[in-house]
């Protein structure tokens, strides 16, 4: 069986602020952690040769702001 990597993967990013609050940190700390995770995912997709990556970053909480 010939296994191939997908040509495109998508990620829904959510919870940076919630993550920070759950860990007793300021909101910006959650965004910094989200950035590190984002970069980690980008490195991983490069390593496994996935050419197209989609990130959805708009939280439904933003509709109410």
Predicted model as a PDB file, atoms N, CA, C, CB and O in Angstrom, pLDDT in the B-factor column:
MODEL        1                                                                  
ATOM      1  N   UNK A   1       0.840  -1.190   0.000  1.00 53.00           N  
ATOM      2  CA  UNK A   1       0.000   0.000   0.000  1.00 53.00           C  
ATOM      3  C   UNK A   1       0.882   1.250   0.000  1.00 53.00           C  
ATOM      4  CB  UNK A   1      -0.954   0.000   1.224  1.00 53.00           C  
ATOM      5  O   UNK A   1       1.815   1.356   0.796  1.00 53.00           O  
ATOM      6  N   UNK A   2       0.587   2.184  -0.885  1.00 58.00           N  
ATOM      7  CA  UNK A   2       1.358   3.412  -1.003  1.00 58.00           C  
ATOM      8  C   UNK A   2       0.652   4.521  -0.232  1.00 58.00           C  
ATOM      9  CB  UNK A   2       1.548   3.807  -2.490  1.00 58.00           C  
ATOM     10  O   UNK A   2      -0.420   4.974  -0.633  1.00 58.00           O  
ATOM     11  N   UNK A   3       1.249   4.955   0.868  1.00 81.00           N  
ATOM     12  CA  UNK A   3       0.646   6.023   1.668  1.00 81.00           C  
ATOM     13  C   UNK A   3       1.214   7.366   1.228  1.00 81.00           C  
ATOM     14  CB  UNK A   3       0.898   5.793   3.186  1.00 81.00           C  
ATOM     15  O   UNK A   3       2.422   7.513   1.043  1.00 81.00           O  
ATOM     16  N   UNK A   4       0.331   8.339   1.062  1.00 89.00           N  
ATOM     17  CA  UNK A   4       0.750   9.694   0.694  1.00 89.00           C  
ATOM     18  C   UNK A   4       0.288  10.666   1.766  1.00 89.00           C  
ATOM     19  CB  UNK A   4       0.183  10.102  -0.698  1.00 89.00           C  
ATOM     20  O   UNK A   4      -0.750  10.472   2.399  1.00 89.00           O  
ATOM     21  N   UNK A   5       1.068  11.701   1.955  1.00 89.00           N  
ATOM     22  CA  UNK A   5       0.633  12.781   2.844  1.00 89.00           C  
ATOM     23  C   UNK A   5      -0.470  13.570   2.156  1.00 89.00           C  
ATOM     24  CB  UNK A   5       1.823  13.713   3.227  1.00 89.00           C  
ATOM     25  O   UNK A   5      -0.516  13.646   0.929  1.00 89.00           O  
ATOM     26  N   UNK A   6      -1.352  14.153   2.946  1.00 94.00           N  
ATOM     27  CA  UNK A   6      -2.367  15.005   2.330  1.00 94.00           C  
ATOM     28  C   UNK A   6      -1.717  16.219   1.676  1.00 94.00           C  
ATOM     29  CB  UNK A   6      -3.407  15.454   3.374  1.00 94.00           C  
ATOM     30  O   UNK A   6      -0.628  16.631   2.074  1.00 94.00           O  
ATOM     31  N   UNK A   7      -2.372  16.784   0.688  1.00 96.00           N  
ATOM     32  CA  UNK A   7      -1.882  17.974   0.009  1.00 96.00           C  
ATOM     33  C   UNK A   7      -2.292  19.251   0.733  1.00 96.00           C  
ATOM     34  CB  UNK A   7      -2.390  18.004  -1.416  1.00 96.00           C  
ATOM     35  O   UNK A   7      -1.704  20.311   0.522  1.00 96.00           O  
ATOM     36  N   UNK A   8      -3.307  19.139   1.589  1.00 96.00           N  
ATOM     37  CA  UNK A   8      -3.805  20.307   2.310  1.00 96.00           C  
ATOM     38  C   UNK A   8      -4.397  19.862   3.638  1.00 96.00           C  
ATOM     39  CB  UNK A   8      -4.858  21.074   1.469  1.00 96.00           C  
ATOM     40  O   UNK A   8      -5.133  18.878   3.696  1.00 96.00           O  
ATOM     41  N   UNK A   9      -4.075  20.592   4.709  1.00 96.00           N  
ATOM     42  CA  UNK A   9      -4.685  20.358   6.020  1.00 96.00           C  
ATOM     43  C   UNK A   9      -5.171  21.688   6.563  1.00 96.00           C  
ATOM     44  CB  UNK A   9      -3.678  19.685   7.011  1.00 96.00           C  
ATOM     45  O   UNK A   9      -4.612  22.738   6.247  1.00 96.00           O  
ATOM     46  N   UNK A  10      -6.206  21.640   7.375  1.00 96.00           N  
ATOM     47  CA  UNK A  10      -6.752  22.859   7.969  1.00 96.00           C  
ATOM     48  C   UNK A  10      -6.808  22.750   9.480  1.00 96.00           C  
ATOM     49  CB  UNK A  10      -8.144  23.149   7.414  1.00 96.00           C  
ATOM     50  O   UNK A  10      -6.993  21.665  10.031  1.00 96.00           O  
ATOM     51  N   UNK A  11      -6.648  23.879  10.140  1.00 93.00           N  
ATOM     52  CA  UNK A  11      -6.671  23.951  11.600  1.00 93.00           C  
ATOM     53  C   UNK A  11      -7.586  25.084  12.026  1.00 93.00           C  
ATOM     54  CB  UNK A  11      -5.243  24.152  12.176  1.00 93.00           C  
ATOM     55  O   UNK A  11      -7.588  26.154  11.417  1.00 93.00           O  
ATOM     56  N   UNK A  12      -8.356  24.851  13.064  1.00 88.00           N  
ATOM     57  CA  UNK A  12      -9.172  25.904  13.667  1.00 88.00           C  
ATOM     58  C   UNK A  12      -8.481  26.294  14.960  1.00 88.00           C  
ATOM     59  CB  UNK A  12     -10.666  25.433  13.919  1.00 88.00           C  
ATOM     60  O   UNK A  12      -8.379  25.501  15.896  1.00 88.00           O  
ATOM     61  N   UNK A  13      -8.008  27.532  14.993  1.00 85.00           N  
ATOM     62  CA  UNK A  13      -7.291  28.021  16.174  1.00 85.00           C  
ATOM     63  C   UNK A  13      -8.275  28.764  17.071  1.00 85.00           C  
ATOM     64  CB  UNK A  13      -6.097  28.949  15.768  1.00 85.00           C  
ATOM     65  O   UNK A  13      -8.968  29.680  16.629  1.00 85.00           O  
ATOM     66  N   UNK A  14      -8.323  28.359  18.328  1.00 82.00           N  
ATOM     67  CA  UNK A  14      -9.248  28.999  19.255  1.00 82.00           C  
ATOM     68  C   UNK A  14      -8.753  28.776  20.675  1.00 82.00           C  
ATOM     69  CB  UNK A  14     -10.692  28.451  19.078  1.00 82.00           C  
ATOM     70  O   UNK A  14      -8.084  27.782  20.958  1.00 82.00           O  
ATOM     71  N   UNK A  15      -9.078  29.687  21.549  1.00 81.00           N  
ATOM     72  CA  UNK A  15      -8.842  29.472  22.959  1.00 81.00           C  
ATOM     73  C   UNK A  15      -7.603  30.100  23.547  1.00 81.00           C  
ATOM     74  CB  UNK A  15      -8.790  28.074  23.202  1.00 81.00           C  
ATOM     75  O   UNK A  15      -7.234  29.750  24.668  1.00 81.00           O  
ATOM     76  N   UNK A  16      -6.929  31.017  22.848  1.00 86.00           N  
ATOM     77  CA  UNK A  16      -5.732  31.641  23.417  1.00 86.00           C  
ATOM     78  C   UNK A  16      -6.030  32.378  24.711  1.00 86.00           C  
ATOM     79  CB  UNK A  16      -5.119  32.599  22.417  1.00 86.00           C  
ATOM     80  O   UNK A  16      -5.323  32.206  25.704  1.00 86.00           O  
ATOM     81  N   UNK A  17      -7.058  33.185  24.704  1.00 85.00           N  
ATOM     82  CA  UNK A  17      -7.423  33.946  25.896  1.00 85.00           C  
ATOM     83  C   UNK A  17      -7.883  33.009  27.004  1.00 85.00           C  
ATOM     84  CB  UNK A  17      -8.523  34.970  25.569  1.00 85.00           C  
ATOM     85  O   UNK A  17      -7.520  33.175  28.169  1.00 85.00           O  
ATOM     86  N   UNK A  18      -8.686  32.028  26.625  1.00 86.00           N  
ATOM     87  CA  UNK A  18      -9.195  31.050  27.589  1.00 86.00           C  
ATOM     88  C   UNK A  18      -8.029  30.268  28.206  1.00 86.00           C  
ATOM     89  CB  UNK A  18     -10.201  30.080  26.906  1.00 86.00           C  
ATOM     90  O   UNK A  18      -8.009  30.030  29.414  1.00 86.00           O  
ATOM     91  N   UNK A  19      -7.058  29.868  27.371  1.00 87.00           N  
ATOM     92  CA  UNK A  19      -5.871  29.158  27.853  1.00 87.00           C  
ATOM     93  C   UNK A  19      -5.136  29.996  28.904  1.00 87.00           C  
ATOM     94  CB  UNK A  19      -4.923  28.823  26.675  1.00 87.00           C  
ATOM     95  O   UNK A  19      -4.773  29.498  29.970  1.00 87.00           O  
ATOM     96  N   UNK A  20      -4.926  31.273  28.586  1.00 91.00           N  
ATOM     97  CA  UNK A  20      -4.200  32.155  29.508  1.00 91.00           C  
ATOM     98  C   UNK A  20      -4.941  32.289  30.836  1.00 91.00           C  
ATOM     99  CB  UNK A  20      -3.997  33.543  28.877  1.00 91.00           C  
ATOM    100  O   UNK A  20      -4.326  32.200  31.898  1.00 91.00           O  
ATOM    101  N   UNK A  21      -6.222  32.497  30.786  1.00 93.00           N  
ATOM    102  CA  UNK A  21      -6.999  32.676  32.009  1.00 93.00           C  
ATOM    103  C   UNK A  21      -7.014  31.407  32.851  1.00 93.00           C  
ATOM    104  CB  UNK A  21      -8.425  33.093  31.673  1.00 93.00           C  
ATOM    105  O   UNK A  21      -6.960  31.472  34.079  1.00 93.00           O  
ATOM    106  N   UNK A  22      -7.086  30.261  32.197  1.00 93.00           N  
ATOM    107  CA  UNK A  22      -7.074  28.989  32.934  1.00 93.00           C  
ATOM    108  C   UNK A  22      -5.741  28.760  33.644  1.00 93.00           C  
ATOM    109  CB  UNK A  22      -7.362  27.824  31.984  1.00 93.00           C  
ATOM    110  O   UNK A  22      -5.673  28.027  34.630  1.00 93.00           O  
ATOM    111  N   UNK A  23      -4.686  29.389  33.135  1.00 92.00           N  
ATOM    112  CA  UNK A  23      -3.362  29.244  33.728  1.00 92.00           C  
ATOM    113  C   UNK A  23      -2.951  30.473  34.536  1.00 92.00           C  
ATOM    114  CB  UNK A  23      -2.339  28.978  32.645  1.00 92.00           C  
ATOM    115  O   UNK A  23      -1.784  30.622  34.900  1.00 92.00           O  
ATOM    116  N   UNK A  24      -3.922  31.360  34.816  1.00 96.00           N  
ATOM    117  CA  UNK A  24      -3.651  32.530  35.642  1.00 96.00           C  
ATOM    118  C   UNK A  24      -2.689  33.517  35.021  1.00 96.00           C  
ATOM    119  CB  UNK A  24      -3.119  32.101  36.947  1.00 96.00           C  
ATOM    120  O   UNK A  24      -1.938  34.187  35.729  1.00 96.00           O  
ATOM    121  N   UNK A  25      -2.707  33.612  33.693  1.00 94.00           N  
ATOM    122  CA  UNK A  25      -1.784  34.507  32.995  1.00 94.00           C  
ATOM    123  C   UNK A  25      -2.563  35.588  32.258  1.00 94.00           C  
ATOM    124  CB  UNK A  25      -0.894  33.718  32.010  1.00 94.00           C  
ATOM    125  O   UNK A  25      -3.761  35.430  32.027  1.00 94.00           O  
ATOM    126  N   UNK A  26      -1.906  36.680  31.885  1.00 93.00           N  
ATOM    127  CA  UNK A  26      -2.588  37.720  31.103  1.00 93.00           C  
ATOM    128  C   UNK A  26      -2.950  37.210  29.709  1.00 93.00           C  
ATOM    129  CB  UNK A  26      -1.701  38.976  30.990  1.00 93.00           C  
ATOM    130  O   UNK A  26      -2.330  36.282  29.189  1.00 93.00           O  
ATOM    131  N   UNK A  27      -3.961  37.831  29.122  1.00 88.00           N  
ATOM    132  CA  UNK A  27      -4.444  37.414  27.806  1.00 88.00           C  
ATOM    133  C   UNK A  27      -3.341  37.319  26.767  1.00 88.00           C  
ATOM    134  CB  UNK A  27      -5.495  38.367  27.326  1.00 88.00           C  
ATOM    135  O   UNK A  27      -3.323  36.388  25.962  1.00 88.00           O  
ATOM    136  N   UNK A  28      -2.419  38.275  26.778  1.00 90.00           N  
ATOM    137  CA  UNK A  28      -1.345  38.267  25.778  1.00 90.00           C  
ATOM    138  C   UNK A  28      -0.447  37.038  25.895  1.00 90.00           C  
ATOM    139  CB  UNK A  28      -0.502  39.524  25.912  1.00 90.00           C  
ATOM    140  O   UNK A  28       0.144  36.605  24.906  1.00 90.00           O  
ATOM    141  N   UNK A  29      -0.344  36.479  27.094  1.00 92.00           N  
ATOM    142  CA  UNK A  29       0.448  35.256  27.264  1.00 92.00           C  
ATOM    143  C   UNK A  29      -0.203  34.107  26.496  1.00 92.00           C  
ATOM    144  CB  UNK A  29       0.587  34.893  28.770  1.00 92.00           C  
ATOM    145  O   UNK A  29       0.492  33.251  25.949  1.00 92.00           O  
ATOM    146  N   UNK A  30      -1.516  34.089  26.456  1.00 90.00           N  
ATOM    147  CA  UNK A  30      -2.221  33.073  25.681  1.00 90.00           C  
ATOM    148  C   UNK A  30      -1.962  33.222  24.200  1.00 90.00           C  
ATOM    149  CB  UNK A  30      -3.706  33.140  25.951  1.00 90.00           C  
ATOM    150  O   UNK A  30      -1.797  32.232  23.487  1.00 90.00           O  
ATOM    151  N   UNK A  31      -1.926  34.458  23.734  1.00 88.00           N  
ATOM    152  CA  UNK A  31      -1.644  34.700  22.317  1.00 88.00           C  
ATOM    153  C   UNK A  31      -0.201  34.320  21.984  1.00 88.00           C  
ATOM    154  CB  UNK A  31      -1.903  36.179  21.957  1.00 88.00           C  
ATOM    155  O   UNK A  31       0.073  33.809  20.898  1.00 88.00           O  
ATOM    156  N   UNK A  32       0.711  34.567  22.906  1.00 92.00           N  
ATOM    157  CA  UNK A  32       2.111  34.173  22.691  1.00 92.00           C  
ATOM    158  C   UNK A  32       2.216  32.649  22.617  1.00 92.00           C  
ATOM    159  CB  UNK A  32       3.025  34.725  23.828  1.00 92.00           C  
ATOM    160  O   UNK A  32       2.961  32.122  21.790  1.00 92.00           O  
ATOM    161  N   UNK A  33       1.481  31.941  23.466  1.00 91.00           N  
ATOM    162  CA  UNK A  33       1.485  30.475  23.425  1.00 91.00           C  
ATOM    163  C   UNK A  33       0.872  29.983  22.116  1.00 91.00           C  
ATOM    164  CB  UNK A  33       0.714  29.891  24.634  1.00 91.00           C  
ATOM    165  O   UNK A  33       1.355  29.018  21.524  1.00 91.00           O  
ATOM    166  N   UNK A  34      -0.190  30.647  21.669  1.00 90.00           N  
ATOM    167  CA  UNK A  34      -0.807  30.292  20.394  1.00 90.00           C  
ATOM    168  C   UNK A  34       0.153  30.484  19.230  1.00 90.00           C  
ATOM    169  CB  UNK A  34      -2.059  31.119  20.170  1.00 90.00           C  
ATOM    170  O   UNK A  34       0.175  29.682  18.297  1.00 90.00           O  
ATOM    171  N   UNK A  35       0.943  31.545  19.287  1.00 93.00           N  
ATOM    172  CA  UNK A  35       1.934  31.804  18.234  1.00 93.00           C  
ATOM    173  C   UNK A  35       2.962  30.678  18.188  1.00 93.00           C  
ATOM    174  CB  UNK A  35       2.638  33.165  18.466  1.00 93.00           C  
ATOM    175  O   UNK A  35       3.332  30.211  17.110  1.00 93.00           O  
ATOM    176  N   UNK A  36       3.420  30.245  19.357  1.00 94.00           N  
ATOM    177  CA  UNK A  36       4.405  29.164  19.397  1.00 94.00           C  
ATOM    178  C   UNK A  36       3.819  27.872  18.832  1.00 94.00           C  
ATOM    179  CB  UNK A  36       4.895  28.937  20.835  1.00 94.00           C  
ATOM    180  O   UNK A  36       4.500  27.142  18.110  1.00 94.00           O  
ATOM    181  N   UNK A  37       2.574  27.594  19.155  1.00 93.00           N  
ATOM    182  CA  UNK A  37       1.922  26.404  18.615  1.00 93.00           C  
ATOM    183  C   UNK A  37       1.779  26.516  17.105  1.00 93.00           C  
ATOM    184  CB  UNK A  37       0.547  26.197  19.266  1.00 93.00           C  
ATOM    185  O   UNK A  37       2.011  25.546  16.383  1.00 93.00           O  
ATOM    186  N   UNK A  38       1.401  27.686  16.630  1.00 94.00           N  
ATOM    187  CA  UNK A  38       1.287  27.941  15.191  1.00 94.00           C  
ATOM    188  C   UNK A  38       2.611  27.642  14.489  1.00 94.00           C  
ATOM    189  CB  UNK A  38       0.862  29.404  14.932  1.00 94.00           C  
ATOM    190  O   UNK A  38       2.635  26.950  13.472  1.00 94.00           O  
ATOM    191  N   UNK A  39       3.710  28.165  15.033  1.00 96.00           N  
ATOM    192  CA  UNK A  39       5.023  27.953  14.431  1.00 96.00           C  
ATOM    193  C   UNK A  39       5.429  26.482  14.465  1.00 96.00           C  
ATOM    194  CB  UNK A  39       6.069  28.796  15.147  1.00 96.00           C  
ATOM    195  O   UNK A  39       6.051  25.980  13.528  1.00 96.00           O  
ATOM    196  N   UNK A  40       5.072  25.791  15.557  1.00 97.00           N  
ATOM    197  CA  UNK A  40       5.337  24.365  15.664  1.00 97.00           C  
ATOM    198  C   UNK A  40       4.607  23.584  14.566  1.00 97.00           C  
ATOM    199  CB  UNK A  40       4.922  23.854  17.046  1.00 97.00           C  
ATOM    200  O   UNK A  40       5.173  22.686  13.943  1.00 97.00           O  
ATOM    201  N   UNK A  41       3.356  23.942  14.347  1.00 96.00           N  
ATOM    202  CA  UNK A  41       2.561  23.273  13.314  1.00 96.00           C  
ATOM    203  C   UNK A  41       3.155  23.539  11.934  1.00 96.00           C  
ATOM    204  CB  UNK A  41       1.090  23.747  13.365  1.00 96.00           C  
ATOM    205  O   UNK A  41       3.242  22.631  11.108  1.00 96.00           O  
ATOM    206  N   UNK A  42       3.559  24.770  11.685  1.00 97.00           N  
ATOM    207  CA  UNK A  42       4.177  25.104  10.395  1.00 97.00           C  
ATOM    208  C   UNK A  42       5.440  24.268  10.179  1.00 97.00           C  
ATOM    209  CB  UNK A  42       4.515  26.618  10.327  1.00 97.00           C  
ATOM    210  O   UNK A  42       5.657  23.730   9.093  1.00 97.00           O  
ATOM    211  N   UNK A  43       6.271  24.164  11.221  1.00 97.00           N  
ATOM    212  CA  UNK A  43       7.495  23.352  11.102  1.00 97.00           C  
ATOM    213  C   UNK A  43       7.136  21.893  10.796  1.00 97.00           C  
ATOM    214  CB  UNK A  43       8.340  23.438  12.410  1.00 97.00           C  
ATOM    215  O   UNK A  43       7.772  21.257   9.955  1.00 97.00           O  
ATOM    216  N   UNK A  44       6.123  21.372  11.478  1.00 96.00           N  
ATOM    217  CA  UNK A  44       5.708  19.988  11.269  1.00 96.00           C  
ATOM    218  C   UNK A  44       5.226  19.774   9.831  1.00 96.00           C  
ATOM    219  CB  UNK A  44       4.600  19.607  12.265  1.00 96.00           C  
ATOM    220  O   UNK A  44       5.606  18.797   9.187  1.00 96.00           O  
ATOM    221  N   UNK A  45       4.386  20.690   9.329  1.00 96.00           N  
ATOM    222  CA  UNK A  45       3.878  20.505   7.964  1.00 96.00           C  
ATOM    223  C   UNK A  45       5.016  20.575   6.942  1.00 96.00           C  
ATOM    224  CB  UNK A  45       2.809  21.570   7.639  1.00 96.00           C  
ATOM    225  O   UNK A  45       4.968  19.903   5.912  1.00 96.00           O  
ATOM    226  N   UNK A  46       6.026  21.379   7.223  1.00 96.00           N  
ATOM    227  CA  UNK A  46       7.193  21.417   6.332  1.00 96.00           C  
ATOM    228  C   UNK A  46       7.960  20.102   6.384  1.00 96.00           C  
ATOM    229  CB  UNK A  46       8.123  22.583   6.710  1.00 96.00           C  
ATOM    230  O   UNK A  46       8.383  19.583   5.352  1.00 96.00           O  
ATOM    231  N   UNK A  47       8.136  19.565   7.590  1.00 96.00           N  
ATOM    232  CA  UNK A  47       8.873  18.303   7.760  1.00 96.00           C  
ATOM    233  C   UNK A  47       8.211  17.147   7.023  1.00 96.00           C  
ATOM    234  CB  UNK A  47       8.994  17.960   9.238  1.00 96.00           C  
ATOM    235  O   UNK A  47       8.897  16.304   6.445  1.00 96.00           O  
ATOM    236  N   UNK A  48       6.892  17.103   7.041  1.00 95.00           N  
ATOM    237  CA  UNK A  48       6.183  15.976   6.412  1.00 95.00           C  
ATOM    238  C   UNK A  48       5.722  16.318   4.995  1.00 95.00           C  
ATOM    239  CB  UNK A  48       4.973  15.569   7.264  1.00 95.00           C  
ATOM    240  O   UNK A  48       4.995  15.551   4.364  1.00 95.00           O  
ATOM    241  N   UNK A  49       6.151  17.468   4.510  1.00 95.00           N  
ATOM    242  CA  UNK A  49       5.929  17.865   3.112  1.00 95.00           C  
ATOM    243  C   UNK A  49       4.449  18.021   2.742  1.00 95.00           C  
ATOM    244  CB  UNK A  49       6.561  16.849   2.195  1.00 95.00           C  
ATOM    245  O   UNK A  49       3.990  17.502   1.725  1.00 95.00           O  
ATOM    246  N   UNK A  50       3.722  18.743   3.587  1.00 96.00           N  
ATOM    247  CA  UNK A  50       2.342  19.098   3.257  1.00 96.00           C  
ATOM    248  C   UNK A  50       2.392  20.504   2.666  1.00 96.00           C  
ATOM    249  CB  UNK A  50       1.382  19.023   4.530  1.00 96.00           C  
ATOM    250  O   UNK A  50       2.732  21.453   3.374  1.00 96.00           O  
ATOM    251  N   UNK A  51       2.061  20.657   1.391  1.00 96.00           N  
ATOM    252  CA  UNK A  51       2.293  21.932   0.711  1.00 96.00           C  
ATOM    253  C   UNK A  51       1.287  23.040   1.030  1.00 96.00           C  
ATOM    254  CB  UNK A  51       2.292  21.701  -0.743  1.00 96.00           C  
ATOM    255  O   UNK A  51       1.605  24.218   0.862  1.00 96.00           O  
ATOM    256  N   UNK A  52       0.092  22.694   1.482  1.00 97.00           N  
ATOM    257  CA  UNK A  52      -0.931  23.712   1.716  1.00 97.00           C  
ATOM    258  C   UNK A  52      -1.515  23.554   3.120  1.00 97.00           C  
ATOM    259  CB  UNK A  52      -2.051  23.619   0.649  1.00 97.00           C  
ATOM    260  O   UNK A  52      -1.954  22.473   3.514  1.00 97.00           O  
ATOM    261  N   UNK A  53      -1.507  24.667   3.863  1.00 96.00           N  
ATOM    262  CA  UNK A  53      -2.023  24.654   5.228  1.00 96.00           C  
ATOM    263  C   UNK A  53      -2.965  25.837   5.392  1.00 96.00           C  
ATOM    264  CB  UNK A  53      -0.864  24.708   6.277  1.00 96.00           C  
ATOM    265  O   UNK A  53      -2.654  26.957   4.988  1.00 96.00           O  
ATOM    266  N   UNK A  54      -4.123  25.571   5.991  1.00 96.00           N  
ATOM    267  CA  UNK A  54      -5.135  26.615   6.209  1.00 96.00           C  
ATOM    268  C   UNK A  54      -5.347  26.776   7.708  1.00 96.00           C  
ATOM    269  CB  UNK A  54      -6.487  26.264   5.489  1.00 96.00           C  
ATOM    270  O   UNK A  54      -5.522  25.795   8.430  1.00 96.00           O  
ATOM    271  N   UNK A  55      -5.330  28.027   8.170  1.00 93.00           N  
ATOM    272  CA  UNK A  55      -5.606  28.328   9.570  1.00 93.00           C  
ATOM    273  C   UNK A  55      -6.821  29.237   9.641  1.00 93.00           C  
ATOM    274  CB  UNK A  55      -4.376  28.988  10.259  1.00 93.00           C  
ATOM    275  O   UNK A  55      -6.835  30.318   9.052  1.00 93.00           O  
ATOM    276  N   UNK A  56      -7.832  28.798  10.358  1.00 89.00           N  
ATOM    277  CA  UNK A  56      -9.016  29.621  10.608  1.00 89.00           C  
ATOM    278  C   UNK A  56      -8.835  30.198  11.995  1.00 89.00           C  
ATOM    279  CB  UNK A  56     -10.368  28.793  10.485  1.00 89.00           C  
ATOM    280  O   UNK A  56      -8.707  29.454  12.967  1.00 89.00           O  
ATOM    281  N   UNK A  57      -8.824  31.523  12.097  1.00 80.00           N  
ATOM    282  CA  UNK A  57      -8.460  32.149  13.371  1.00 80.00           C  
ATOM    283  C   UNK A  57      -9.529  33.051  13.958  1.00 80.00           C  
ATOM    284  CB  UNK A  57      -7.219  32.935  13.196  1.00 80.00           C  
ATOM    285  O   UNK A  57      -9.299  33.673  14.996  1.00 80.00           O  
ATOM    286  N   UNK A  58     -10.680  33.142  13.333  1.00 72.00           N  
ATOM    287  CA  UNK A  58     -11.709  34.046  13.831  1.00 72.00           C  
ATOM    288  C   UNK A  58     -12.572  33.323  14.841  1.00 72.00           C  
ATOM    289  CB  UNK A  58     -12.568  34.595  12.679  1.00 72.00           C  
ATOM    290  O   UNK A  58     -13.275  32.376  14.487  1.00 72.00           O  
ATOM    291  N   UNK A  59     -12.535  33.743  16.072  1.00 67.00           N  
ATOM    292  CA  UNK A  59     -13.319  33.128  17.135  1.00 67.00           C  
ATOM    293  C   UNK A  59     -14.765  33.606  17.068  1.00 67.00           C  
ATOM    294  CB  UNK A  59     -12.711  33.446  18.513  1.00 67.00           C  
ATOM    295  O   UNK A  59     -15.024  34.768  16.751  1.00 67.00           O  
ATOM    296  N   UNK A  60     -15.696  32.724  17.362  1.00 67.00           N  
ATOM    297  CA  UNK A  60     -17.110  33.116  17.381  1.00 67.00           C  
ATOM    298  C   UNK A  60     -17.367  34.151  18.467  1.00 67.00           C  
ATOM    299  CB  UNK A  60     -18.011  31.887  17.599  1.00 67.00           C  
ATOM    300  O   UNK A  60     -18.351  34.888  18.397  1.00 67.00           O  
ATOM    301  N   UNK A  61     -16.495  34.215  19.470  1.00 67.00           N  
ATOM    302  CA  UNK A  61     -16.638  35.249  20.513  1.00 67.00           C  
ATOM    303  C   UNK A  61     -16.500  36.642  19.911  1.00 67.00           C  
ATOM    304  CB  UNK A  61     -15.585  35.048  21.629  1.00 67.00           C  
ATOM    305  O   UNK A  61     -17.074  37.600  20.428  1.00 67.00           O  
ATOM    306  N   UNK A  62     -15.746  36.761  18.829  1.00 69.00           N  
ATOM    307  CA  UNK A  62     -15.539  38.062  18.191  1.00 69.00           C  
ATOM    308  C   UNK A  62     -16.829  38.643  17.595  1.00 69.00           C  
ATOM    309  CB  UNK A  62     -14.488  37.934  17.102  1.00 69.00           C  
ATOM    310  O   UNK A  62     -16.931  39.859  17.431  1.00 69.00           O  
ATOM    311  N   UNK A  63     -17.794  37.813  17.277  1.00 72.00           N  
ATOM    312  CA  UNK A  63     -19.055  38.308  16.740  1.00 72.00           C  
ATOM    313  C   UNK A  63     -19.759  39.224  17.744  1.00 72.00           C  
ATOM    314  CB  UNK A  63     -19.968  37.135  16.363  1.00 72.00           C  
ATOM    315  O   UNK A  63     -20.531  40.100  17.354  1.00 72.00           O  
ATOM    316  N   UNK A  64     -19.490  39.020  19.035  1.00 73.00           N  
ATOM    317  CA  UNK A  64     -20.189  39.780  20.083  1.00 73.00           C  
ATOM    318  C   UNK A  64     -19.406  40.991  20.566  1.00 73.00           C  
ATOM    319  CB  UNK A  64     -20.484  38.882  21.256  1.00 73.00           C  
ATOM    320  O   UNK A  64     -19.837  41.664  21.502  1.00 73.00           O  
ATOM    321  N   UNK A  65     -18.272  41.282  19.953  1.00 67.00           N  
ATOM    322  CA  UNK A  65     -17.456  42.431  20.401  1.00 67.00           C  
ATOM    323  C   UNK A  65     -17.732  43.637  19.546  1.00 67.00           C  
ATOM    324  CB  UNK A  65     -15.956  42.097  20.360  1.00 67.00           C  
ATOM    325  O   UNK A  65     -17.145  44.697  19.765  1.00 67.00           O  
TER     326      UNK A  65                                                      
ENDMDL                                                                          
END                                                                             
